[in-house]
Amino acid sequence: MRPTRVVIVGGGVAGLTAAYYLRRGGAEVTVLERRRVGGGASGANAGWIAPAQAGPLPEPGLAAYGARSLTDRESALYVAPTQLPRMASWLIRFALRCNARDHRRGTQALGQLGRRAFELVEQLADDGVELELHRLGFVVAGRQRAGVEAFLAGRAPLRELGLQVPDRVLEAAELHELEPALADAVTSGVLVEQHWHVHAPQLMAALARRLREQGVVLEEGAEALDLARGADGRVREVRSSAGAHPADAVVLAAGAWSPALARGLGVRLPVAAGKGYSFEVALPQQPRHALLLLEPHVGASPLRDRVRIAGTMEFSGVGDGIDRRRVETIARGARQMLRGFDAQPLEDVRGGMRPIAPDGLPIVDRAPGHENVFLATAYSMLGITIGAPAGEALARMILSGERPAELEPFRATRFGWRTR
């Protein structure tokens, strides 16, 4: 039976894009957000739309790097010591995925899903979603040539999908002519032309505004508490701190909070919360491109009059706090590689928990054992890139009952965990 009332739990990019396409398909949609729309990881990032750069977080060599820096608060990848016991199983699964074969398969799956990202973002803009959209391309910059070469090798599988992945490393003189904002310490780089970026907080606000215009109900400050099942076993109601919401179908798109909600249905999701931070800064020399600064693992996106800088991967549990020491670590890494970034104040500091599965791929599927509950989580650091393609495909699945082929790699049962 085609659902007419869909309740989506989560007001991040996963939830709002699913809501957009479900509403276009004729469903009545309610979105429940525990805080404010776009207030988590979806609004605390560099805003990249990067299908030619997409790859799963576990990659060759990362397990060794993680083992060396696991509890170093200054490292880009940090696990709080108190989290090690509860994360042991997840970390082992993650480490086992840090190999060339799995990374290649994951990169191709993400590239296949994300290849329509530009087309769908343009359609959003044409439909009245007011975006601060920049089509500037993307420079990967490093102090060591080997890091740039490793980045290119990891993205090579995307060429087979028709995405434009360069194959030539730029030397220092050519790189600095292309991107004068880079400091002298940067000696190698590469230009990826198939890359756009948006102002992430503005995107979320604009998408929410357009959804309300289309009749979608967005309830902020409404924390989902329980998924109530009827006599037939189907979820018929979502109970929240704002009241009860009848549903023909439910989408769990609550990011790092999705596993707790799924457990109430007997579904175990191996999703960890990897916190990232971002801020804006005014630089005397605005970059001409979006930038990936390799050694500090920091991204930078030039906006109208500021640069949004984002980075770090902190596993410290599910919580909203901001660790200013981690923010300063990001700033320190960016200062080493950008000209003129000295004592400028850090503005609009944000933090958000990226939901991450141990293979680094999203979970977009029907919840195992539940006919009318769907999952849209574990978008990792790629929410802005894959949000619209995943939301559009999930809406088709919910409304038609048929699973789109591009969602096949993202099944909830691929970890061998099913309903209890």
C-alpha positions in Angstrom: 0.0 0.0 0.0 1.4 3.4 -1.0 2.0 5.4 2.2 0.3 8.8 2.4 1.6 10.0 5.8 5.4 9.8 6.4 7.1 10.9 9.6 10.8 11.6 9.3 12.9 11.6 12.5 15.9 14.0 11.9 16.2 17.5 10.5 19.6 17.2 8.9 20.5 16.8 5.2 19.4 13.2 5.1 15.9 13.9 6.6 15.2 17.2 4.7 16.2 15.8 1.3 14.1 12.7 1.8 11.2 15.0 2.9 11.6 17.1 -0.2 11.3 14.2 -2.6 8.6 12.4 -0.7 6.5 15.6 -0.8 7.1 16.0 -4.5 5.8 12.4 -4.8 2.6 13.4 -3.1 3.1 12.2 0.5 2.1 14.2 3.6 5.4 14.7 5.4 6.2 15.6 9.0 9.9 16.1 10.1 10.7 15.9 13.8 14.0 17.5 14.9 15.2 17.2 18.5 16.9 20.6 18.4 16.9 22.9 15.3 16.9 22.0 11.7 20.5 21.8 10.3 21.9 22.3 13.8 24.2 19.2 13.8 26.7 17.9 11.3 24.7 19.0 8.3 25.4 22.7 9.2 28.9 22.2 10.6 30.9 21.3 7.5 32.7 22.7 4.5 29.6 22.3 2.3 31.3 20.2 -0.4 29.4 18.7 -3.4 32.2 16.4 -4.5 31.3 13.2 -6.4 34.8 13.1 -7.9 36.3 13.2 -4.5 34.0 10.8 -2.7 35.5 7.8 -0.9 34.8 5.9 2.3 36.6 7.0 5.4 38.5 3.7 6.0 41.3 3.7 3.4 44.6 1.9 3.1 47.0 3.1 5.8 44.4 4.8 8.0 44.4 1.9 10.5 48.1 2.3 11.1 47.8 6.1 11.4 44.9 5.6 13.8 46.8 3.2 16.0 49.6 5.7 16.3 47.4 8.7 17.1 44.3 7.1 18.6 44.3 8.9 21.9 46.3 12.0 20.9 44.0 14.9 21.3 46.1 16.9 18.8 45.6 14.4 16.0 43.0 14.7 13.2 41.6 11.3 14.3 41.0 11.0 18.0 39.2 8.5 20.2 38.5 9.5 23.8 40.0 6.9 26.1 36.6 6.4 27.8 35.1 5.3 24.5 37.7 2.6 23.7 35.9 -0.2 25.5 32.5 0.4 24.0 33.9 1.1 20.5 36.3 -1.9 20.4 34.1 -4.0 18.1 33.4 -1.0 15.8 37.1 -0.1 15.6 38.1 -3.6 14.7 35.5 -3.7 11.9 36.7 -0.3 10.7 40.4 -1.4 10.7 39.6 -4.5 8.7 38.0 -2.2 6.0 41.2 -0.2 5.6 42.4 -2.1 2.6 42.6 -1.3 -1.2 39.9 -3.7 -2.3 37.2 -2.5 0.1 38.1 1.1 -0.5 37.9 0.7 -4.3 34.4 -0.9 -4.0 33.2 1.7 -1.6 34.5 4.6 -3.8 32.7 3.2 -6.8 29.5 2.7 -4.9 29.6 6.3 -3.6 30.5 7.7 -7.0 27.6 5.8 -8.6 25.2 7.3 -6.0 26.7 10.8 -6.1 27.1 11.3 -9.8 23.7 13.0 -10.0 24.5 15.4 -7.2 25.2 18.4 -9.5 22.0 17.8 -11.5 19.8 17.5 -8.4 21.3 20.5 -6.7 20.6 22.6 -9.7 17.0 21.3 -9.7 16.7 22.4 -6.1 17.9 25.9 -7.0 15.5 26.0 -9.9 12.6 25.0 -7.6 13.2 27.9 -5.2 15.8 26.6 -2.8 18.0 29.7 -2.5 21.6 28.5 -2.4 24.9 30.3 -2.0 26.4 28.0 -4.6 30.1 28.2 -5.8 31.4 26.3 -8.8 35.1 27.0 -8.2 36.6 23.5 -8.4 38.8 22.0 -5.7 42.5 22.0 -5.0 44.1 19.2 -3.0 47.3 20.7 -1.5 50.1 19.0 0.4 53.5 19.6 1.8 54.6 16.2 0.5 54.1 15.0 -3.0 53.5 11.4 -1.8 50.2 12.4 0.0 48.8 14.0 -3.2 49.8 10.9 -5.2 48.0 8.7 -2.7 44.9 10.9 -2.9 44.8 10.5 -6.7 45.4 6.7 -6.5 42.4 6.4 -4.2 40.1 8.3 -6.5 41.2 6.4 -9.7 38.1 4.1 -9.6 35.8 7.1 -10.2 37.2 7.5 -13.7 35.4 4.3 -14.7 32.1 6.0 -13.8 32.9 8.9 -16.2 33.8 11.3 -13.4 36.7 13.7 -14.1 39.6 12.7 -11.9 42.9 14.3 -12.8 46.1 12.2 -13.2 48.8 14.9 -13.0 50.4 16.4 -9.8 51.1 20.1 -10.0 54.5 21.2 -8.8 55.0 24.2 -6.5 55.3 27.0 -9.0 52.3 26.0 -11.1 50.2 25.3 -8.0 50.9 28.7 -6.4 50.1 30.4 -9.7 46.8 28.5 -9.7 46.1 29.1 -6.0 48.0 32.1 -4.5 46.3 31.7 -1.1 48.5 28.6 -0.3 51.6 29.2 1.9 55.1 28.5 0.7 55.2 25.3 2.7 52.7 23.7 0.2 54.8 22.1 -2.6 52.4 19.8 -4.4 48.7 19.7 -5.4 46.1 18.7 -7.9 43.0 20.5 -9.3 39.7 18.7 -9.4 37.3 20.7 -11.5 34.1 18.6 -10.9 33.6 20.1 -7.4 31.0 22.7 -6.1 30.4 23.9 -2.6 27.6 25.7 -0.7 27.4 27.5 2.5 26.1 24.6 4.5 24.2 26.4 7.3 22.5 28.6 4.6 21.6 25.5 2.5 19.8 23.9 5.5 17.9 27.0 6.2 16.9 27.5 2.6 15.8 23.9 2.2 13.7 24.1 5.4 12.1 27.3 4.2 11.2 25.7 0.8 9.8 22.6 2.5 7.5 24.7 4.7 6.3 26.5 1.5 5.4 23.1 0.0 3.4 22.1 3.1 5.9 19.9 4.9 5.5 20.1 8.7 8.8 20.8 10.4 8.7 20.5 14.2 11.8 21.7 16.0 12.5 20.9 19.6 10.5 17.6 19.1 12.6 14.7 20.3 11.4 11.3 19.1 10.8 9.1 22.1 9.1 5.9 20.9 8.0 4.2 17.7 4.6 2.6 18.6 3.5 -0.5 16.7 0.0 -1.6 15.9 -1.5 -5.0 16.2 -0.2 -5.9 12.7 3.4 -5.1 13.9 3.8 -2.1 11.7 4.8 1.2 13.2 1.7 3.4 13.3 2.8 6.3 15.4 5.9 8.2 16.4 5.7 9.6 19.9 7.8 12.7 20.6 8.2 15.4 23.2 5.9 17.5 21.1 3.1 14.8 20.9 2.0 11.8 18.9 2.3 11.7 15.1 0.4 9.1 13.1 2.4 7.5 10.3 2.0 5.1 7.4 5.8 5.0 7.0 8.7 6.2 9.2 12.2 7.3 8.2 15.0 7.2 10.8 17.4 10.0 9.6 18.5 11.1 13.0 22.3 10.7 12.4 24.2 9.6 15.4 20.9 9.2 17.3 19.5 6.7 14.8 21.0 3.6 16.5 19.2 4.3 19.8 15.9 4.7 18.0 16.5 1.5 15.9 17.2 -0.5 19.1 13.7 0.1 20.2 12.6 -1.9 17.2 15.2 -4.6 17.8 17.4 -3.4 15.0 21.1 -3.0 15.7 23.0 -0.4 13.7 26.8 -0.3 13.8 26.9 3.5 13.6 29.4 5.6 15.6 29.4 9.4 16.2 32.5 11.0 14.7 32.4 14.7 15.7 33.7 17.4 13.4 34.0 21.1 13.9 33.9 24.1 11.6 34.2 27.9 11.8 34.5 30.9 9.5 37.4 33.4 9.2 38.1 36.5 7.2 41.4 36.1 5.3 43.4 38.9 3.6 43.7 36.6 0.5 40.5 34.7 -0.3 41.2 31.3 -1.9 40.1 30.9 -5.5 39.1 27.3 -5.0 37.8 25.0 -2.3 40.9 23.4 -0.6 41.8 20.1 1.0 44.9 20.6 3.1 46.2 17.1 3.3 48.6 16.9 6.3 46.2 18.5 8.8 43.2 16.9 7.2 41.4 20.2 6.9 38.9 21.5 4.3 38.4 25.2 3.4 35.6 26.7 1.3 35.6 30.3 0.2 32.3 32.1 0.6 31.2 35.6 -0.2 33.4 37.4 2.4 34.6 34.6 4.6 36.3 31.2 4.4 34.6 28.2 6.2 37.1 25.8 7.6 36.2 22.3 8.8 38.0 19.2 10.0 38.8 16.6 12.7 37.3 13.3 13.5 36.6 12.9 17.2 35.0 9.8 18.7 34.0 11.0 22.2 30.4 9.7 22.4 27.1 11.1 21.5 26.9 14.7 22.7 26.6 18.3 21.5 29.6 19.8 23.3 32.4 21.7 21.5 36.0 21.0 22.5 37.8 24.3 21.9 41.1 22.5 21.9 40.1 20.5 18.9 38.8 23.7 17.2 42.2 25.3 17.7 43.9 22.2 16.3 42.0 22.7 13.1 42.9 26.4 13.0 46.6 25.6 13.7 46.8 23.2 10.8 45.1 25.7 8.5 47.5 28.5 9.5 50.5 26.4 8.4 49.1 26.1 4.9 47.2 29.4 4.2 48.7 32.8 3.7 47.7 35.6 6.1 45.8 33.3 8.5 47.3 34.7 11.7 45.3 36.0 14.7 42.0 36.5 13.0 39.0 35.6 15.3 37.2 32.3 14.6 33.5 33.1 13.9 30.4 30.9 13.9 32.1 27.9 15.5 30.0 24.8 15.1 30.2 21.1 16.0 28.3 18.1 14.7 28.4 14.4 15.0 28.8 12.6 11.7 27.2 9.1 11.7 29.7 6.6 10.5 29.4 2.9 9.7 32.6 0.8 10.0 32.8 0.5 6.2 32.3 4.2 5.7 29.2 3.8 3.5 25.7 5.1 4.2 22.8 2.9 5.3 19.8 3.6 3.1 17.3 0.8 3.3 14.2 -0.7 4.8 14.8 -1.5 8.5 15.2 -5.3 8.7 12.0 -7.0 9.9 9.9 -3.8 9.6 7.8 -3.3 6.5 7.2 0.5 6.9 10.3 1.7 8.7 13.2 3.0 6.6 16.8 4.1 7.4 18.8 7.0 6.1 21.9 7.4 8.2 25.7 6.9 8.2 26.3 9.6 5.6 29.7 10.1 7.2 31.4 13.3 5.8 29.5 13.1 2.5 26.0 14.3 3.5 26.0 17.4 1.2 27.3 15.3 -1.8 25.0 12.3 -1.4 22.0 13.9 0.4 19.9 14.7 -2.6 20.7 11.5 -4.6 20.1 9.3 -1.6 16.9 11.2 -0.6 15.5 11.0 -4.1 16.3 7.3 -4.4 14.8 6.5 -0.9 11.6 8.4 -1.7 11.2 6.3 -4.8 11.7 3.2 -2.7 9.1 4.2 -0.1 6.5 5.3 -2.6 6.9 2.5 -5.1 8.0 -0.4 -2.9 10.9 -1.2 -5.3 14.5 -0.8 -4.3 16.6 1.4 -6.7 19.7 -0.3 -8.0 22.0 2.5 -6.8 21.0 1.8 -3.2 22.1 -1.9 -3.4 25.5 -1.4 -1.7 23.9 0.4 1.2 21.7 -2.3 2.7 21.3 -2.4 6.4 21.9 -6.2 6.6 25.4 -6.0 5.0 27.1 -6.2 8.4 25.4 -9.5 9.2 23.3 -7.9 12.0 19.6 -8.3 11.7 16.6 -7.9 14.0 17.0 -9.4 17.5 
